[in-house]
Amino acid sequence: MNTLFPSRVPPARAPSLRLSFKTILLLSAVASPALADTAIEEIVVTARGRAESLMRVPDSVTVMTRADLAKHQVVNFEDVAAYTPGVHVINDQDPGTNIITIRGVSTDRLQQASVAYVVDGLALGDKELFTQAYYDLERVEIVKGPQGALYGKNAIGGVFNIVTRGPTDTFETDVEAEVGNGDNAAVRVATGGPIAGRKLMVRVAAQYQDWNGWIYNTFLRKNVDHQTTRNLRTTFKGEPTDDWTWELRWNVNDEDSGAAWLSSNNITGRFAGRMDGAALTDPFGDYEGVAKRHWYGLSLKNDIQVARGTLSAIVGYDHYQKRWSEELDFRNDKILTFGGVPAFFNGIQPISQPVDLRLWTGEVRFTSADDAALRWIAGVFGQDTLRNRVDDFGPLLFGAEASKFRTPTTQLAAFGQVETDITERIEATLALRYDSVETSEDIRGVRTNARVDVAEKTFKQVQPKLSLSYTLSPTAMLYGSVSRGFKPGGFNPNPAAGDTYTRIYKAETTTAYEIGVKAETADGTLAGTAAAFYTDYANFQYFAFISGNDVTYTAPQVEVTGFELSLNAKPTDWLGLDGSFATTDAEIGTFRAPDPITGVGLRNYTGNQTPNSPRYNLVTGADVNIPVGHDLKATLRGEVTMRGKMFFEIDNALYSPAETAVNLRAALEAQNWSVAIWGKNITDNRWAVSAFGQGQVALLAFLGPNGPFDSFNINRGRQYGVTVKANF
C-alpha cells in the first residue's frame, strides 16, 4: 500500500487527529463505500526546487501526470487550465497572444505574463512562447499564488512548470495517431534509448498536427481557425560519472494558422452585454486573418553532486518570429463610416503586428541534500531579451508610416530558500529574491527609421515568502504562507497632446496570504486539499485601445479573495472519482480613470471585477476500469467542467454567463497499445472566449453603418475523435 505522506510522525502519536480529518473529508465531500486496498498513486513534484511528495508541499499545486494528460486529451496549456481550479487561459487574436489568469491575477494582451513559465528548468522570457504544443510530456505542475521568491518577475500569479519526458537507458518508442472532426489529424512519435549506456542517451519526439477548424465564417464560406503545427524536440543526456549529469535539449516549432476570427454584434445595446445564445453570431468579416510562427530553442543543463548537495547550471537561447495580419472591423460592410462620415472604403484591413524575439537565459543554483536538517537553495539568475514589434494599423494610419518598437530587457536576480524542521511536526520555509529589471524602448518609423521617442526604466523588487506547515498526522498537514510577487511595468506609445495615458506605466505587485490543508485517509484511497486565500493586488495593469493605440493603464488596488477544494477517491480498484472547485472574487478598489471613448471626464470603476477572471470553476469526473480479458481492460471517463460568470473588460459591460461542457472518453487498453474514442463539449455549447466592447474602444463605438458594435471570439464547439497509441 502506498501513502502520499512520508511518515515523519509515528502513527500512534495522533490517531484521533487522523480520524477527525478523515471524518471531515467524508462529510464535506463524498459518502464513500467500504474502501479497497487500492491507494491513490503518489505524485512527486519539483515546485520548491527539489523532488518531494505533492502532499508535503505547503502550496496550492495542481499536477497533471502523463496519465492525466492522456485521459483529458491535452494538446496545449488551455486544456490544462480547463481542469485546474482557479486558473483560466484565453488564446486570443492569434496563436501567440494569450491571456492568463490565476486567482484573479490576470495578464492582458500587451503586458508581460502574470505567471512564470518554466520548461525543463528553463524560464521562458515571453508569453509568446507559452503556446507551444504539448506532446511527450512527463507532467505539468501549476503552482498558484505569488512565487517570486524562487521564480522571479512575472510569477506574480503563479507558475506553470512543464517537465518533458527525457532519455533513459532503455530503448523505447511511442507512437500516437489521432483523427477527428474539423478534419483534425495528428501523428506524434517519440523514440530513444542508450547510445553508450548511461554515459550517453537520446530521446527524439516529434509531432505533426493539422486541422481545418471548427469556426465557420458565413461571408467567406469557410472555416477560419485552421492550423498546422510541426514540432521536434531532441534531448541528449549523459552521466559521465556517478556525480555528474548533463542534458542538452533542442527544439523547433513551426506553425501556420488562421487568426482573429472575431465576430461582430451590438451586444451592449441589444443584449445588455450578455454574451450568450443569439448574441453569439458566427464571424462574417470579409478578410481572412492568417498567422505564421517559427521558434527554435537550445538549452544545456549540468547537475554535479558535491559533498553537501547539488550544483546546477542551465543556459538557454530562444529565437522566435511571428507574422500575422487581420482586419479590425470584423464586418463586410462597404463603405465603413466613422461617426456617420464615410471613412474606410475598403474596410479596416490589413492590420499586422510582426514580432521578433531573441532571449538568453541562465541560472546557477546550489541545492542542499534532501535529508539535511537545514535544507536550502541559493542561486543567481540572468535573462537578456530583445523584443522587436511593428504596429502597422493600415488604414487607421491615414498615410502615416507605421512604428517599430525595439525593447531590450535585462533581468538580474539573486535568490535563496531555507527549510527547517522546527519540531517533529512543524516545518518552516523562508525564501527571498531580489530582482532588477532594466528595460528601454526605442520607437522609430518603419520607412524612415526616424526616432519618434525613447524611454528607459529600471524596476526593482524584493520578493519574500514565508510558509509554515504543521503535520497533524502521518496523512494530514496544515499550512499557511505569505508571499510577494511582482511584474515589471512597461511602455505605452508616445502620448500626444491631450492623451490621458503616460509613456511609462507602473509595475504590479501582489502580497498574498494563504491557509490550507492537505490530507488522505489512512489506507490512501481518499485524498483532498483545501485552501483559502487573500491577495492585495497593487497597480493592476489593464488594456485599452485609445486614440488608435494599444495602451496600458493601472488601477491602484484590487482585493482578491477565494477558496479552492480538490478531492480524489479510489473506492474500489475499478472506480476513480475526482473533483475540484474554486471561487474567486477580484474587486477593484476606489478607482476613476479617463473615459476611453471621449477622452473627457472620468469613469468610475470602483467595485468592478477584474477582466478575464471567472467567479468560479468546477470540474468533476469519474473513471471506470473494467477487465475484459488477459492484460486487457476497458476504461470509461466522464466529466463535467463549469466556468462561472466572467467579465471581459474593466467596465464590466460585456460578460459571459456561467457555461458548462461535458466530456467523454472510452478506451480499450492493453499493456503496449490503446484505442480511445473521445468527445469534448459533446453538447456543442457555445460561449464567448474574449471580447472588445464599444464602451472601451472608440473605433467600435463610432464605427458604422448600423453601429456601434462589439467584437468577440467564440469557442470551437463540439470536438470528437479517435486516438490510437502503441509503445514498444
N, C-alpha and C positions, 0 to 999 in steps of 0.2 A: 504493500500500500504506500502511496506517495502523498505527502502533505506539502502544502505550499509554504509553510514556515519552517526554516531551520530551527531546531529546538535549542533555545538558549536557556529556558527555564524548565526545570523538571516538572512533568505533568502534575505531580501531587501538590505543587505549590499553590495552584489556583484553580481547582476543579469547578468551584462554584461560578467563577467568572466565565469560564469556557461555556458552561451550561447556560448561563444567563445570556450571553451574546448569541448563542445558537437559538435560544428561545426568541430573542428579539428579531433575528433574521427571519425565523419561520413565521412569526406573527405579522411582520410588516411586509413580507414578500410572497412566499408561497406556502401552501399546505402540502408538505412533501409526504409521500408514502414511505413505507419501510425502505431504507436505503441499502443498496447493494454495495459490496466491497469493490467499487469501481471509481477510484478517486479521479478528480479533475487533474489534468496534466499540469505540472509545474511550469511556469513561464519565467525565463531568465531574461533580464533587460540590462542595458548599459546606460540608463538615463542619468545616473550620477557619476559617470566616468569609470565605473568598474562593474563587472558582472555580478548581479545579485538577484535574488528572487523578487519578482514583481510585488508580492505581498509584503515585502520588507521595506519598500521604498516609501518614505514619508512625503509623497507627492501623488497627485492625481495623474495616473498614467493609463492610457488605453493602448493595448497591444493587439495587432493583428498578426498571427503566426502564418506560416506557409499554408496550413490547412484552412485558416480563416480567409485568406486572400483567394483561395480556390473556390470555397463554397459561396463567397459573395461575388464572384466573377469580377474581381477588382482589376481595372486596367489603368487607373490614374488616381491622383490624390483626391479628386472629387468623390470617387467611390468610397475611399477610406473615410472621408469626413461624414458621409451619409450614415455611417454606423458608429460614429463617435459622439457621445454626449457632450454638448457644449461647444461643438465645432461646426462651422458652416463655411463652405467654399463655393465661390461663383467663378466659373470660367466665362469671361465676358469680352465681347467685342472682337477678339481674335484669340487664337490658341495660346499666345504668350501673355495675355492680360488676365490677371486673376485678382479676386478679392477674397481675403481670408479673414475669418472672424473666429476668435477663441474667447469664450466667456465675455462677450460684449466688446472686446478689444479688436478693432477692425482695421484692415488695410483697404485703402481705396485705390483706384486705378493709377494714380500719379505717384503716390508716395512709395517709400521703401516698404518692404514687408513688415508686418507686425509679428512675425514668427521667424525663428531661426530654422533653417532647413539644412540638415546635415545628411550627407550620403557617404557611408563607409568612413566616417570620421572627418570628412572634409566639409566645412561650412560653405554653402553656395552663397555667392555675394549679391545676387539679384533675383527677384521673384520671376523674371522671365524664364529662369532655369528650372523653376519648380514643376513645370507642366510636362516633364519628361514621362514617357510611357513606363508603366510598372510591369516588369517581367523578370522572371528568375530571381525573385526576392526571398530572403530568409524570413524577414519580419519587418513590420512598421511600428514604431513606437511614437505616440503623441503624448507629450508631457504638457500639462495645462497649468497656466499661471506664469508669472514672470520668472524667467530662468536666466537672467542676465549674468548672474554671478559666475556661472560656468560657460555660458554660450555667448555672452556679449550683446552688442547692439542688436536690436530687432527681435530679441527673444522676449519682447515686452508682453506678448500674449501667451507664448509657449514655444514648443519645439516639435518639429517633425524630424524624427531620427530614422533614416532608411538604411537597412542592412541588406546588401545583396548576398547571394549565395557565392561562396568563394571556392577555390580549388581544394581538393582533397587528395589523399594518396590512394584512392580507389577509382578505377575507371568507371564512369557513368555517363549516360546520355538520356536526356529528357526531351521528348517531342510532344508538341501540342498543336492541334489544328482546330479551328473554330469557324463555323458558318452561321449566319443568322439573317434576320430581316434587315432592311436597309442596305441590302447587298453587302453585308458585312462578311469579310473573310480575313482570317489571320492564321499565321504559322509562327510558332515560337520553338526554337531549338536551343538546347544548352548541352554542352559536352565537355569533358575534360578528365584529367587524372594526372598521374605522375609521369614526368619526363625523366627525372633522375631520382627516383624515390621521393622522400620528403625534402630533399635539397632543392628540387625544382618541380613545381606542379603548375598546371594551367587549367583555366576554365574559360570557354568561349560561349557567350549567349547572344542570340540574335532574334529579332522579331520583325515581321512584316505584317502590317495590318492595313486594310483598305475597306472603306465603306462609302456608299453613295449618299447616305444620310437619311434623316427622318423628318426634316423640316422643309415643307413644300412652299415655294414662292408661287403664288397664284398668277402673277403677271408674267414672270419668266417661264412658268410651267416646268419647273424642275426643282429637285432637292438642292438646297444651297449650303447644307452643313457637311458636305463631303470631306473626306480626309484620307490621306495616305501617309503612313509613317514607316520609316525604315530605321532600325536601331541595331547597334552592335556594341557589345561590351566584351573586352578581353582582359582577363586577370591572371597575372603570374604571381606565384607565391613560392618562397623558398625558406628553408630552415637550415642554414649552413652549419649552425651549431645548436646545441640544446638551449642556448640562451639568446639566440638571435633569430628573429622572424622578419621577413620583408615582404611587401606586396606592391606590385606595380599594376595600376589599372588604366586602361584606355577605353574611352567610349566615343561613339559618334552617333548623332541623331539627325535625321533629315526628314522634313515634313512638308507636304503640300496640302492645302485645305481651303475651305471656304472661310469667310469672315463676315462679321457684322450682319447677320441675318435678322435684323431687327424688324419689328412690326410697328405700325403707327395707328393711333386712335386717340380720340378726345376722351380719355378715361376720367380725367379730373372733372370735366363738365357733364359727361353722360352717365358715368357710373360712380360718382362721388369718390373717385380714387381707388375703388376696389378692383383689383386686377384678378378677375375670375370669370368663368363662364363665357358669355357672349362678348365680354370686353377683350378677350384674348384672340384677336384675329391673326391669321397666318400672314407672313410677310408678303408685301405686294410692291416693293420697290423695283425700279427699272434698272438698277445697277448691281451686278453680282460682285460681292466682295471676295477677295482672294488673299491668301497669305502663304508665304514660304519662309521656313525656318531651317537653319543649319547650325549645329553646335557640336564641337568636339572638346573633350576634356582629357587630361592626363594627371595622374596623381601617383606619388610614391610614399609609402609608409614604412617605417622601421620601428620595431619593438625590441629593445635589448634588456634582458633580465640582469639586474645588478644586485648587489648584496641586500639592499633594503627595499627593492621594488622593481619598477619597470620604467625605463626611459623610452619615451615615444616621440617620434618626429614625423610630421607629414607635410608635404608640399604639393601644391596642385596648380594647374593652369587651365583656364577655360576660355574658349573663343566662341562667340555667339553672334549670329546675324539673323535679322528678321526683316522681311519686306512684305508690306501688305497695303491694300487700298480698299476703299469703301465709299459709299455715299453717306451724306449726313441728313438728308431729308427723309429717306426711307419710304418714299412715295413715287408714283409715276405721273404725277400732275405736271403739265406743261401749260402755261408758264407758272413758276412759283412766285408768289408775291411775298413781300415783307412789309407789314403794316399797311396792307392793301395796295401797295405800289408794286408793279411788275419789277422783279429784281433778278431772278435766276431763270433764264430762258431754257436752259438745258438741264435743270436740276442742280443740286449741290454735289458735284462729283467731278473727277475723282478726288478723294482725300487720302493722304498717305502719311505714315509716321514710321519710316525705317529706323531701326535700332541696331547699333553695333556695340558689342561688349568685349572687353578683354580684362581678365582677372587673374591675379596671382594671389595665392593663399598659402600661408604657412603657420604651423603651430608646433611648439615643443612643450611637452609636459612630463613631469615625473610623478608616478603613482606609486604609493607605498603598498606593501603587501596587504592582501585582504584580511589576513588574520592578525594584523598588528593591533595592539591596544589603542594606539593613536593612528588612525588611518587618514592619509592626507593626499592631496593633489596640488601641485604647483606648476604654473606654466606661463608662457608668453605666446601671443598671437599677433599676426600681422596680415593685412589684406590690402592689396593695391588694385583699384578698379578704374577703368576708363570707360565711360558710357557716352556714346555719341547718338544723338537723336535729331531728326529733322521733322519739323511741324509744317507740312505742306497742306494747307487748308483750301487749296484750289480756288474755286470761285469766291470764297469768303475773303481772299486776299485782295480782290479787285485790282489785279495787275501788279501789286507789290510783290517783292521777292519773298520766298519762304525763309524761315530762320532755322539755323542749325545750332544745336546746343552741345557743347563739349564739357563733360562733367567728370573730372578726375577726383577720386576719393582715396585717402589713405587712412586705414584704421590700425591703431596700435593698442595692445592691451596686455595687462598682467593680471593673473588671477590665481586664486588659491582656495582650497576647501579642506576642512578638518572635520573628521568624525571621531567620536569617542563614546565609550560606554560609561556613563556617569555612575550607574549602578547596574545590577544584573538586568534590570527592566528598562532603564532609561538610556536612550541614545541621543546625543546632541550633534547637530551638524551646523557648522558655521562656514559660510563661503563669502568671498569678497572679490570684486573685479573693478579695475579702473580702465575705462575706455576713453581714447582720444580719437576723434573722427575729424580729420581735416579735409575739407572739400571746397571746390570752387566751380563756377560755371561761367563759360565764355560763350556769348551769343553773337553770331555773325550771320550775314546774309549768305544764302546758298550760292548765288551767282557772283556777287562782287567780293565776297569774303570780308566785307566791311564790318568792323566791330559795332555791334549795337549796344552791348553793355557787358560788364564783367563784374562778378561778385565772388566773395570768398568768406568762409566762416569755419571755425573750429568748434565742434560740440564735444564737451567733456562730461563724464558722469561716473560717479562711484555707485556700484550696484552690489549691495549686501544681501545676504539671505541667511536666515536663522530658522532651523527646524528642530523640533523635539518629538521623539516618539516614545511611547510607553507600552511595553509588552504586557498586555492583560493576561495572556496565557500563551502556550506554545502555538496557538492558532488564532490569536486575536491581537490587534495593535491599534492604539490611538495615536494620532499625531496632530501637530499644529505647526504652522510656519508663517513667517512674514518675509516678504521678498520685494525687491525693486527691479524694475526693468526700464529701459529707455530706447527710444527710436529717434535718430537724429532728425533735425529739421531739414529744410532744403530751400530751393529757389523757385520763385514764380517768374514768369516773363516780366520784362521791364515794364512797370506800370506807366501809363500815360497820365497827363494832367486830368484829374477828376476820377481816376480809378480808385477803388476802395481797398484794393489788396496791396500788400507790401512785397518788396523784392525778395526778402528772406523771411521764411516762416519758422516758427519755434519748434524745438524738439518736444516730443511727447515723453511723459514718464508715467509709470504705474507703480503704486505701492499696494501690495495685495496681502490679505490676511486669510488664512485657510485653516479649518479644523476638519479632521476626517477620521474614519475608522475603516479598518480592513480586517476581515475575519473569514474563517472557514470552519465547518464542523469538524469534529474530531476524526471522522473517517474520510474527510476530504471530498465529500460528494456535494457539498453546497458551499459556495464562496460568494462573498459580497463586499462591496466597498461603498462608502457614502462620504460626501464632503459638502461643507457649506463654505462660502467664500464672500469676501467683501473687497472691492478694488477701488482705490482712489485714483482716478484717471485724469491726468492734467494735460492740457493743451491738445485735446483730441483734434487730429488733422482730418479735414473733410474736403471733398472735391466740389468745385463749382466751375461752370463754363461762363465766363464773364468777358464781355467786350471781344468776343471771338477768340478768347484764350482759355486754355486749361489752367486753372489756378487752384491754390490750396489756402483755406482759411483755418483758423484754430479756435476751438471752443475751450474756455479756461478750465472747466471742470465737468467731469462725468462721474457719477457714482454707480457702481455695478455691484449688484448682489445676486446670489444664486445658490442653487443646490443641485447636487448630482447623486445618482444612485445607480449602481450596476450590480447585477446578480447573475450567477451561473450555477446550474444544478445538474447533477447526473444521478437521477433517482434509480435508474437501472442501467445495465450495460448496453441497452438498445435505445435509450431515450436521453436526449440532452435538451435542457431549457436554458434560455438566456434572455436577458432584458436590461435595458438601460434607459434612464430618464434624466434630463437636465432642464432646469428652468433658469432664465437669465433676465434680469431687469437692469438695463443700462440707461439711466436717466440723465439728461443734460441739465447741469445746474443753471444758475442765473446767467443768461447769455442773450445779447442782442447783437445782430450783425447787419451790415448793409444789405438792402434789398437787391438781390442778384438780377432782377429784371429791369428795374428802372434806374438803379444806382443811386436813388434818392431816398433818404429816410432809412429807418432801421426796422428789422423784423425781430420779433420775439420768439426765440426757440427754447425758452426755459421750459423744462419738464418734458420735452420731446425725448423719444428713444433714439439711440444712435442707429444709423442705417445698417442694413445687412446683418442684423443680429436677431435671429428668431427668438420669440418669447419662450419657446420650449422645443425640445425634440425628444422623440420616443422611438426606441427600437425594441421589438420583441420577436423572438423566434424560437423554433423547435426543430430538433434533428432526430430523425428516426433511422436506426440502423438495423437491418433485417438480414440475417444469414440466409442465403439461398442456395448454397452448395459449398463444396470444398474450396476454401480460400476465396470465396465469392460472396459479396454482400450487396444489398440494395440500400441506398441512402435517400432519404426524403428530407427536404428542408423547406420550411415555410416561414415567412417573416413579414412583419408589417413595420413600415417606417412612417413616422409622422413628424411634420415640422409645423411649429406654431406661427402665429401672425408675425409678419416681418415688414418693416418699412424700408423704402429704398433710398430716401434722401432725408436730409436733416429737417426739412419742413414737415415730414410725416404725411404728406398729401397722398402719395401713391403707396399702396400697401398690398401685400399678398395675404389672403386669409390662410388659416390652417389647411395644410394639404397632406394627403395620405397616399402611400404607394404600397402595393402588395407584390412580393417577390416569391417565386417558387423555383425549386431545383430538384430534379430527380436523377439519380446516378446509379450505375451498375459498376462496382469496383472490384478489381482483383489486386493481387499483390503488385503487379507490374503494369497494369493498364486500367483505364476507366473511361466510361462514356456517360456524359451528362447532358440532360435536356434542361434548359433554364429559361426563365422569363423574368424581366424586370418591369415593374409598374404594369402588371398584366391587365389591370382595369383601364389602362390608357388615360389616366388622369393628366390634365394639362394645367400648368401653372406658370407664373412669371418667374424668370430666373434673375433678371435685373431690369432696371428701368431708368430713363431720364424723364423728368417732368417739366411741363410748361411753367410750373411755379418756380423752377430753379434755372432753367435755360432760356435765355431771352430769344434765341433763334427759334425755338419751338413755340414760344409764347406769341410771336408776331408773324409766324410763317402761315401762308395760305396758298391757294384758296381753301375756304371752309375750315380754317384753323381756329383756335390754336390746337396743337397736337401734343401727345405724349408718345415716347418711343420706348420699346421694351423687347426683351428676349423671352421666348417661350422655351420650355423644356422639350426634350426629344420624344416624349410619349412612350408608348409600349416598345420594348425591345425583347427579342427572344432568339434562341439559337441552340446549337448543339456543339459541345466541346469534347474532343477525343484526346486522351493523353496516354502516353506509353513511356516507360523508363526501363533501361537495361544497361 
